[in-house]
Amino acid sequence: MTDELMLLIGALCLYLLPIGLVAGSKRTRGHEKNGWLIGTLLFSWVALILYFSMIPKGGKQKKHR
């Protein structure tokens, strides 16, 4: 019983980890972040890999005039 519970808790943590990483990231803001969070909820690790490979590290750059 306790082994099954620990396995379930571990699997839940592994599922929620990408959601926490995207939610805490400074790479995106607003509706863009909401879209990535929904994608991460649906596709978990695949969406996380896409997120970190597609979004620039510094986020959106402001244009200087």
PDB file with SEQRES, HELIX, SHEET and CRYST1 records, atoms N, CA, C and O in Angstrom:
SEQRES   1 A   65  MET THR ASP GLU LEU MET LEU LEU ILE GLY ALA LEU CYS          
SEQRES   2 A   65  LEU TYR LEU LEU PRO ILE GLY LEU VAL ALA GLY SER LYS          
SEQRES   3 A   65  ARG THR ARG GLY HIS GLU LYS ASN GLY TRP LEU ILE GLY          
SEQRES   4 A   65  THR LEU LEU PHE SER TRP VAL ALA LEU ILE LEU TYR PHE          
SEQRES   5 A   65  SER MET ILE PRO LYS GLY GLY LYS GLN LYS LYS HIS ARG          
HELIX    1 AA1 THR A    2  GLY A   24  1                                  23    
HELIX    2 AA2 GLY A   30  MET A   54  1                                  25    
CRYST1    1.000    1.000    1.000  90.00  90.00  90.00 P 1           1          
ATOM      1  N   MET A   1       0.828  -1.198   0.000  1.00  0.00           N  
ATOM      2  CA  MET A   1       0.000   0.000   0.000  1.00  0.00           C  
ATOM      3  C   MET A   1       0.868   1.257   0.000  1.00  0.00           C  
ATOM      4  O   MET A   1       0.640   2.157  -0.808  1.00  0.00           O  
ATOM      5  N   THR A   2       1.848   1.335   0.880  1.00  0.00           N  
ATOM      6  CA  THR A   2       2.667   2.541   0.958  1.00  0.00           C  
ATOM      7  C   THR A   2       3.568   2.677  -0.264  1.00  0.00           C  
ATOM      8  O   THR A   2       3.854   3.792  -0.702  1.00  0.00           O  
ATOM      9  N   ASP A   3       4.021   1.546  -0.822  1.00  0.00           N  
ATOM     10  CA  ASP A   3       4.843   1.610  -2.035  1.00  0.00           C  
ATOM     11  C   ASP A   3       4.040   2.167  -3.197  1.00  0.00           C  
ATOM     12  O   ASP A   3       4.554   2.962  -3.984  1.00  0.00           O  
ATOM     13  N   GLU A   4       2.796   1.759  -3.311  1.00  0.00           N  
ATOM     14  CA  GLU A   4       1.938   2.258  -4.385  1.00  0.00           C  
ATOM     15  C   GLU A   4       1.663   3.746  -4.215  1.00  0.00           C  
ATOM     16  O   GLU A   4       1.619   4.493  -5.193  1.00  0.00           O  
ATOM     17  N   LEU A   5       1.476   4.174  -2.967  1.00  0.00           N  
ATOM     18  CA  LEU A   5       1.224   5.580  -2.689  1.00  0.00           C  
ATOM     19  C   LEU A   5       2.455   6.423  -3.014  1.00  0.00           C  
ATOM     20  O   LEU A   5       2.327   7.499  -3.598  1.00  0.00           O  
ATOM     21  N   MET A   6       3.631   5.954  -2.648  1.00  0.00           N  
ATOM     22  CA  MET A   6       4.867   6.676  -2.956  1.00  0.00           C  
ATOM     23  C   MET A   6       5.087   6.756  -4.465  1.00  0.00           C  
ATOM     24  O   MET A   6       5.531   7.787  -4.968  1.00  0.00           O  
ATOM     25  N   LEU A   7       4.784   5.691  -5.184  1.00  0.00           N  
ATOM     26  CA  LEU A   7       4.902   5.698  -6.640  1.00  0.00           C  
ATOM     27  C   LEU A   7       3.931   6.700  -7.257  1.00  0.00           C  
ATOM     28  O   LEU A   7       4.288   7.418  -8.191  1.00  0.00           O  
ATOM     29  N   LEU A   8       2.724   6.749  -6.745  1.00  0.00           N  
ATOM     30  CA  LEU A   8       1.725   7.696  -7.236  1.00  0.00           C  
ATOM     31  C   LEU A   8       2.149   9.135  -6.963  1.00  0.00           C  
ATOM     32  O   LEU A   8       2.007   9.999  -7.829  1.00  0.00           O  
ATOM     33  N   ILE A   9       2.665   9.397  -5.769  1.00  0.00           N  
ATOM     34  CA  ILE A   9       3.128  10.743  -5.425  1.00  0.00           C  
ATOM     35  C   ILE A   9       4.323  11.129  -6.301  1.00  0.00           C  
ATOM     36  O   ILE A   9       4.408  12.271  -6.753  1.00  0.00           O  
ATOM     37  N   GLY A  10       5.226  10.214  -6.542  1.00  0.00           N  
ATOM     38  CA  GLY A  10       6.379  10.477  -7.413  1.00  0.00           C  
ATOM     39  C   GLY A  10       5.944  10.776  -8.841  1.00  0.00           C  
ATOM     40  O   GLY A  10       6.464  11.697  -9.470  1.00  0.00           O  
ATOM     41  N   ALA A  11       4.993  10.001  -9.354  1.00  0.00           N  
ATOM     42  CA  ALA A  11       4.497  10.234 -10.712  1.00  0.00           C  
ATOM     43  C   ALA A  11       3.796  11.581 -10.806  1.00  0.00           C  
ATOM     44  O   ALA A  11       3.940  12.282 -11.807  1.00  0.00           O  
ATOM     45  N   LEU A  12       3.043  11.951  -9.785  1.00  0.00           N  
ATOM     46  CA  LEU A  12       2.360  13.241  -9.771  1.00  0.00           C  
ATOM     47  C   LEU A  12       3.369  14.390  -9.749  1.00  0.00           C  
ATOM     48  O   LEU A  12       3.184  15.392 -10.440  1.00  0.00           O  
ATOM     49  N   CYS A  13       4.418  14.249  -8.969  1.00  0.00           N  
ATOM     50  CA  CYS A  13       5.466  15.280  -8.931  1.00  0.00           C  
ATOM     51  C   CYS A  13       6.158  15.411 -10.290  1.00  0.00           C  
ATOM     52  O   CYS A  13       6.429  16.526 -10.737  1.00  0.00           O  
ATOM     53  N   LEU A  14       6.443  14.300 -10.942  1.00  0.00           N  
ATOM     54  CA  LEU A  14       7.061  14.342 -12.270  1.00  0.00           C  
ATOM     55  C   LEU A  14       6.136  14.977 -13.307  1.00  0.00           C  
ATOM     56  O   LEU A  14       6.606  15.623 -14.243  1.00  0.00           O  
ATOM     57  N   TYR A  15       4.830  14.799 -13.145  1.00  0.00           N  
ATOM     58  CA  TYR A  15       3.873  15.412 -14.064  1.00  0.00           C  
ATOM     59  C   TYR A  15       3.774  16.918 -13.819  1.00  0.00           C  
ATOM     60  O   TYR A  15       3.653  17.692 -14.768  1.00  0.00           O  
ATOM     61  N   LEU A  16       3.823  17.338 -12.554  1.00  0.00           N  
ATOM     62  CA  LEU A  16       3.652  18.749 -12.214  1.00  0.00           C  
ATOM     63  C   LEU A  16       4.940  19.565 -12.350  1.00  0.00           C  
ATOM     64  O   LEU A  16       4.874  20.793 -12.414  1.00  0.00           O  
ATOM     65  N   LEU A  17       6.103  18.923 -12.394  1.00  0.00           N  
ATOM     66  CA  LEU A  17       7.363  19.636 -12.500  1.00  0.00           C  
ATOM     67  C   LEU A  17       7.442  20.548 -13.724  1.00  0.00           C  
ATOM     68  O   LEU A  17       7.818  21.710 -13.569  1.00  0.00           O  
ATOM     69  N   PRO A  18       7.108  20.085 -14.939  1.00  0.00           N  
ATOM     70  CA  PRO A  18       7.167  20.986 -16.091  1.00  0.00           C  
ATOM     71  C   PRO A  18       6.218  22.184 -15.960  1.00  0.00           C  
ATOM     72  O   PRO A  18       6.536  23.280 -16.420  1.00  0.00           O  
ATOM     73  N   ILE A  19       5.075  21.979 -15.345  1.00  0.00           N  
ATOM     74  CA  ILE A  19       4.113  23.075 -15.167  1.00  0.00           C  
ATOM     75  C   ILE A  19       4.722  24.140 -14.254  1.00  0.00           C  
ATOM     76  O   ILE A  19       4.600  25.334 -14.527  1.00  0.00           O  
ATOM     77  N   GLY A  20       5.366  23.720 -13.192  1.00  0.00           N  
ATOM     78  CA  GLY A  20       6.021  24.656 -12.289  1.00  0.00           C  
ATOM     79  C   GLY A  20       7.179  25.389 -12.942  1.00  0.00           C  
ATOM     80  O   GLY A  20       7.387  26.577 -12.696  1.00  0.00           O  
ATOM     81  N   LEU A  21       7.938  24.678 -13.780  1.00  0.00           N  
ATOM     82  CA  LEU A  21       9.062  25.321 -14.464  1.00  0.00           C  
ATOM     83  C   LEU A  21       8.584  26.389 -15.445  1.00  0.00           C  
ATOM     84  O   LEU A  21       9.174  27.467 -15.517  1.00  0.00           O  
ATOM     85  N   VAL A  22       7.535  26.106 -16.193  1.00  0.00           N  
ATOM     86  CA  VAL A  22       6.997  27.090 -17.135  1.00  0.00           C  
ATOM     87  C   VAL A  22       6.361  28.249 -16.383  1.00  0.00           C  
ATOM     88  O   VAL A  22       6.533  29.404 -16.773  1.00  0.00           O  
ATOM     89  N   ALA A  23       5.633  27.963 -15.322  1.00  0.00           N  
ATOM     90  CA  ALA A  23       4.963  29.020 -14.557  1.00  0.00           C  
ATOM     91  C   ALA A  23       5.970  29.966 -13.910  1.00  0.00           C  
ATOM     92  O   ALA A  23       5.705  31.164 -13.803  1.00  0.00           O  
ATOM     93  N   GLY A  24       7.104  29.459 -13.484  1.00  0.00           N  
ATOM     94  CA  GLY A  24       8.109  30.289 -12.830  1.00  0.00           C  
ATOM     95  C   GLY A  24       9.101  30.925 -13.774  1.00  0.00           C  
ATOM     96  O   GLY A  24       9.929  31.727 -13.341  1.00  0.00           O  
ATOM     97  N   SER A  25       9.045  30.593 -15.046  1.00  0.00           N  
ATOM     98  CA  SER A  25       9.996  31.115 -16.014  1.00  0.00           C  
ATOM     99  C   SER A  25       9.709  32.575 -16.350  1.00  0.00           C  
ATOM    100  O   SER A  25       8.555  33.000 -16.396  1.00  0.00           O  
ATOM    101  N   LYS A  26      10.763  33.322 -16.579  1.00  0.00           N  
ATOM    102  CA  LYS A  26      10.626  34.731 -16.958  1.00  0.00           C  
ATOM    103  C   LYS A  26      10.698  34.915 -18.477  1.00  0.00           C  
ATOM    104  O   LYS A  26      10.726  36.049 -18.956  1.00  0.00           O  
ATOM    105  N   ARG A  27      10.726  33.832 -19.228  1.00  0.00           N  
ATOM    106  CA  ARG A  27      10.852  33.915 -20.689  1.00  0.00           C  
ATOM    107  C   ARG A  27       9.599  34.444 -21.378  1.00  0.00           C  
ATOM    108  O   ARG A  27       9.700  35.077 -22.429  1.00  0.00           O  
ATOM    109  N   THR A  28       8.434  34.199 -20.814  1.00  0.00           N  
ATOM    110  CA  THR A  28       7.182  34.635 -21.429  1.00  0.00           C  
ATOM    111  C   THR A  28       6.324  35.332 -20.388  1.00  0.00           C  
ATOM    112  O   THR A  28       6.548  35.213 -19.183  1.00  0.00           O  
ATOM    113  N   ARG A  29       5.317  36.075 -20.897  1.00  0.00           N  
ATOM    114  CA  ARG A  29       4.388  36.783 -20.006  1.00  0.00           C  
ATOM    115  C   ARG A  29       2.989  36.730 -20.592  1.00  0.00           C  
ATOM    116  O   ARG A  29       2.806  36.460 -21.779  1.00  0.00           O  
ATOM    117  N   GLY A  30       2.019  36.989 -19.756  1.00  0.00           N  
ATOM    118  CA  GLY A  30       0.636  37.174 -20.180  1.00  0.00           C  
ATOM    119  C   GLY A  30       0.026  35.967 -20.865  1.00  0.00           C  
ATOM    120  O   GLY A  30       0.155  34.831 -20.410  1.00  0.00           O  
ATOM    121  N   HIS A  31      -0.650  36.252 -21.985  1.00  0.00           N  
ATOM    122  CA  HIS A  31      -1.378  35.195 -22.699  1.00  0.00           C  
ATOM    123  C   HIS A  31      -0.438  34.152 -23.298  1.00  0.00           C  
ATOM    124  O   HIS A  31      -0.808  32.984 -23.425  1.00  0.00           O  
ATOM    125  N   GLU A  32       0.758  34.561 -23.661  1.00  0.00           N  
ATOM    126  CA  GLU A  32       1.716  33.601 -24.196  1.00  0.00           C  
ATOM    127  C   GLU A  32       2.061  32.552 -23.139  1.00  0.00           C  
ATOM    128  O   GLU A  32       2.127  31.360 -23.439  1.00  0.00           O  
ATOM    129  N   LYS A  33       2.281  32.998 -21.904  1.00  0.00           N  
ATOM    130  CA  LYS A  33       2.581  32.059 -20.814  1.00  0.00           C  
ATOM    131  C   LYS A  33       1.377  31.154 -20.554  1.00  0.00           C  
ATOM    132  O   LYS A  33       1.538  29.959 -20.306  1.00  0.00           O  
ATOM    133  N   ASN A  34       0.169  31.725 -20.612  1.00  0.00           N  
ATOM    134  CA  ASN A  34      -1.035  30.913 -20.406  1.00  0.00           C  
ATOM    135  C   ASN A  34      -1.132  29.813 -21.460  1.00  0.00           C  
ATOM    136  O   ASN A  34      -1.486  28.677 -21.141  1.00  0.00           O  
ATOM    137  N   GLY A  35      -0.823  30.141 -22.700  1.00  0.00           N  
ATOM    138  CA  GLY A  35      -0.843  29.135 -23.763  1.00  0.00           C  
ATOM    139  C   GLY A  35       0.161  28.026 -23.515  1.00  0.00           C  
ATOM    140  O   GLY A  35      -0.143  26.849 -23.707  1.00  0.00           O  
ATOM    141  N   TRP A  36       1.366  28.407 -23.086  1.00  0.00           N  
ATOM    142  CA  TRP A  36       2.375  27.391 -22.785  1.00  0.00           C  
ATOM    143  C   TRP A  36       1.969  26.541 -21.590  1.00  0.00           C  
ATOM    144  O   TRP A  36       2.245  25.342 -21.561  1.00  0.00           O  
ATOM    145  N   LEU A  37       1.320  27.145 -20.608  1.00  0.00           N  
ATOM    146  CA  LEU A  37       0.864  26.359 -19.455  1.00  0.00           C  
ATOM    147  C   LEU A  37      -0.200  25.349 -19.854  1.00  0.00           C  
ATOM    148  O   LEU A  37      -0.190  24.215 -19.376  1.00  0.00           O  
ATOM    149  N   ILE A  38      -1.113  25.749 -20.720  1.00  0.00           N  
ATOM    150  CA  ILE A  38      -2.140  24.812 -21.196  1.00  0.00           C  
ATOM    151  C   ILE A  38      -1.493  23.687 -21.989  1.00  0.00           C  
ATOM    152  O   ILE A  38      -1.846  22.520 -21.821  1.00  0.00           O  
ATOM    153  N   GLY A  39      -0.544  24.038 -22.855  1.00  0.00           N  
ATOM    154  CA  GLY A  39       0.175  23.013 -23.615  1.00  0.00           C  
ATOM    155  C   GLY A  39       0.932  22.066 -22.705  1.00  0.00           C  
ATOM    156  O   GLY A  39       0.974  20.862 -22.955  1.00  0.00           O  
ATOM    157  N   THR A  40       1.530  22.599 -21.652  1.00  0.00           N  
ATOM    158  CA  THR A  40       2.269  21.761 -20.714  1.00  0.00           C  
ATOM    159  C   THR A  40       1.328  20.867 -19.911  1.00  0.00           C  
ATOM    160  O   THR A  40       1.676  19.731 -19.590  1.00  0.00           O  
ATOM    161  N   LEU A  41       0.147  21.367 -19.588  1.00  0.00           N  
ATOM    162  CA  LEU A  41      -0.839  20.525 -18.909  1.00  0.00           C  
ATOM    163  C   LEU A  41      -1.234  19.337 -19.777  1.00  0.00           C  
ATOM    164  O   LEU A  41      -1.388  18.220 -19.283  1.00  0.00           O  
ATOM    165  N   LEU A  42      -1.397  19.585 -21.069  1.00  0.00           N  
ATOM    166  CA  LEU A  42      -1.850  18.527 -21.964  1.00  0.00           C  
ATOM    167  C   LEU A  42      -0.734  17.573 -22.394  1.00  0.00           C  
ATOM    168  O   LEU A  42      -0.946  16.366 -22.506  1.00  0.00           O  
ATOM    169  N   PHE A  43       0.461  18.130 -22.634  1.00  0.00           N  
ATOM    170  CA  PHE A  43       1.527  17.315 -23.223  1.00  0.00           C  
ATOM    171  C   PHE A  43       2.774  17.218 -22.358  1.00  0.00           C  
ATOM    172  O   PHE A  43       3.783  16.672 -22.804  1.00  0.00           O  
ATOM    173  N   SER A  44       2.732  17.729 -21.143  1.00  0.00           N  
ATOM    174  CA  SER A  44       3.758  17.646 -20.114  1.00  0.00           C  
ATOM    175  C   SER A  44       5.180  17.841 -20.629  1.00  0.00           C  
ATOM    176  O   SER A  44       5.544  18.959 -20.995  1.00  0.00           O  
ATOM    177  N   TRP A  45       5.991  16.791 -20.669  1.00  0.00           N  
ATOM    178  CA  TRP A  45       7.414  16.915 -20.956  1.00  0.00           C  
ATOM    179  C   TRP A  45       7.690  17.335 -22.390  1.00  0.00           C  
ATOM    180  O   TRP A  45       8.668  18.040 -22.635  1.00  0.00           O  
ATOM    181  N   VAL A  46       6.870  16.932 -23.335  1.00  0.00           N  
ATOM    182  CA  VAL A  46       7.072  17.329 -24.736  1.00  0.00           C  
ATOM    183  C   VAL A  46       6.932  18.840 -24.871  1.00  0.00           C  
ATOM    184  O   VAL A  46       7.737  19.482 -25.546  1.00  0.00           O  
ATOM    185  N   ALA A  47       5.918  19.406 -24.237  1.00  0.00           N  
ATOM    186  CA  ALA A  47       5.715  20.850 -24.288  1.00  0.00           C  
ATOM    187  C   ALA A  47       6.847  21.581 -23.573  1.00  0.00           C  
ATOM    188  O   ALA A  47       7.247  22.660 -24.010  1.00  0.00           O  
ATOM    189  N   LEU A  48       7.364  21.025 -22.497  1.00  0.00           N  
ATOM    190  CA  LEU A  48       8.474  21.660 -21.785  1.00  0.00           C  
ATOM    191  C   LEU A  48       9.715  21.716 -22.674  1.00  0.00           C  
ATOM    192  O   LEU A  48      10.394  22.741 -22.724  1.00  0.00           O  
ATOM    193  N   ILE A  49      10.009  20.644 -23.360  1.00  0.00           N  
ATOM    194  CA  ILE A  49      11.157  20.620 -24.266  1.00  0.00           C  
ATOM    195  C   ILE A  49      10.967  21.640 -25.386  1.00  0.00           C  
ATOM    196  O   ILE A  49      11.906  22.358 -25.730  1.00  0.00           O  
ATOM    197  N   LEU A  50       9.770  21.711 -25.954  1.00  0.00           N  
ATOM    198  CA  LEU A  50       9.490  22.707 -26.988  1.00  0.00           C  
ATOM    199  C   LEU A  50       9.599  24.125 -26.438  1.00  0.00           C  
ATOM    200  O   LEU A  50      10.123  25.013 -27.112  1.00  0.00           O  
ATOM    201  N   TYR A  51       9.115  24.341 -25.239  1.00  0.00           N  
ATOM    202  CA  TYR A  51       9.158  25.662 -24.612  1.00  0.00           C  
ATOM    203  C   TYR A  51      10.599  26.156 -24.505  1.00  0.00           C  
ATOM    204  O   TYR A  51      10.907  27.273 -24.922  1.00  0.00           O  
ATOM    205  N   PHE A  52      11.472  25.335 -23.954  1.00  0.00           N  
ATOM    206  CA  PHE A  52      12.852  25.761 -23.762  1.00  0.00           C  
ATOM    207  C   PHE A  52      13.638  25.824 -25.064  1.00  0.00           C  
ATOM    208  O   PHE A  52      14.655  26.514 -25.127  1.00  0.00           O  
ATOM    209  N   SER A  53      13.202  25.131 -26.095  1.00  0.00           N  
ATOM    210  CA  SER A  53      13.915  25.199 -27.363  1.00  0.00           C  
ATOM    211  C   SER A  53      13.411  26.325 -28.264  1.00  0.00           C  
ATOM    212  O   SER A  53      14.159  26.786 -29.127  1.00  0.00           O  
ATOM    213  N   MET A  54      12.175  26.782 -28.095  1.00  0.00           N  
ATOM    214  CA  MET A  54      11.605  27.794 -28.982  1.00  0.00           C  
ATOM    215  C   MET A  54      11.660  29.213 -28.427  1.00  0.00           C  
ATOM    216  O   MET A  54      11.813  30.164 -29.193  1.00  0.00           O  
ATOM    217  N   ILE A  55      11.539  29.372 -27.124  1.00  0.00           N  
ATOM    218  CA  ILE A  55      11.467  30.699 -26.520  1.00  0.00           C  
ATOM    219  C   ILE A  55      12.887  31.169 -26.205  1.00  0.00           C  
ATOM    220  O   ILE A  55      13.654  30.431 -25.586  1.00  0.00           O  
ATOM    221  N   PRO A  56      13.253  32.396 -26.624  1.00  0.00           N  
ATOM    222  CA  PRO A  56      14.603  32.898 -26.325  1.00  0.00           C  
ATOM    223  C   PRO A  56      14.840  33.021 -24.824  1.00  0.00           C  
ATOM    224  O   PRO A  56      13.909  33.268 -24.057  1.00  0.00           O  
ATOM    225  N   LYS A  57      16.080  32.847 -24.418  1.00  0.00           N  
ATOM    226  CA  LYS A  57      16.410  32.841 -23.000  1.00  0.00           C  
ATOM    227  C   LYS A  57      16.085  34.165 -22.325  1.00  0.00           C  
ATOM    228  O   LYS A  57      15.614  34.174 -21.187  1.00  0.00           O  
ATOM    229  N   GLY A  58      16.325  35.276 -22.998  1.00  0.00           N  
ATOM    230  CA  GLY A  58      16.085  36.575 -22.389  1.00  0.00           C  
ATOM    231  C   GLY A  58      14.658  37.036 -22.486  1.00  0.00           C  
ATOM    232  O   GLY A  58      14.341  38.118 -21.991  1.00  0.00           O  
ATOM    233  N   GLY A  59      13.789  36.281 -23.090  1.00  0.00           N  
ATOM    234  CA  GLY A  59      12.412  36.703 -23.308  1.00  0.00           C  
ATOM    235  C   GLY A  59      12.343  37.683 -24.461  1.00  0.00           C  
ATOM    236  O   GLY A  59      13.274  37.772 -25.261  1.00  0.00           O  
ATOM    237  N   LYS A  60      11.266  38.407 -24.550  1.00  0.00           N  
ATOM    238  CA  LYS A  60      11.116  39.382 -25.620  1.00  0.00           C  
ATOM    239  C   LYS A  60      11.998  40.592 -25.342  1.00  0.00           C  
ATOM    240  O   LYS A  60      12.007  41.123 -24.231  1.00  0.00           O  
ATOM    241  N   GLN A  61      12.726  41.016 -26.343  1.00  0.00           N  
ATOM    242  CA  GLN A  61      13.614  42.166 -26.206  1.00  0.00           C  
ATOM    243  C   GLN A  61      12.867  43.439 -26.545  1.00  0.00           C  
ATOM    244  O   GLN A  61      12.104  43.480 -27.510  1.00  0.00           O  
ATOM    245  N   LYS A  62      13.087  44.487 -25.746  1.00  0.00           N  
ATOM    246  CA  LYS A  62      12.499  45.773 -26.048  1.00  0.00           C  
ATOM    247  C   LYS A  62      13.308  46.462 -27.133  1.00  0.00           C  
ATOM    248  O   LYS A  62      14.537  46.380 -27.146  1.00  0.00           O  
ATOM    249  N   LYS A  63      12.627  47.133 -28.032  1.00  0.00           N  
ATOM    250  CA  LYS A  63      13.319  47.854 -29.088  1.00  0.00           C  
ATOM    251  C   LYS A  63      13.790  49.199 -28.563  1.00  0.00           C  
ATOM    252  O   LYS A  63      13.012  49.958 -27.985  1.00  0.00           O  
ATOM    253  N   HIS A  64      15.046  49.485 -28.763  1.00  0.00           N  
ATOM    254  CA  HIS A  64      15.587  50.781 -28.357  1.00  0.00           C  
ATOM    255  C   HIS A  64      15.577  51.704 -29.550  1.00  0.00           C  
ATOM    256  O   HIS A  64      15.941  51.304 -30.655  1.00  0.00           O  
ATOM    257  N   ARG A  65      15.161  52.936 -29.334  1.00  0.00           N  
ATOM    258  CA  ARG A  65      15.107  53.915 -30.422  1.00  0.00           C  
ATOM    259  C   ARG A  65      16.174  54.969 -30.240  1.00  0.00           C  
ATOM    260  O   ARG A  65      16.286  55.881 -31.059  1.00  0.00           O  
TER     261      ARG A  65                                                      
END                                                                             
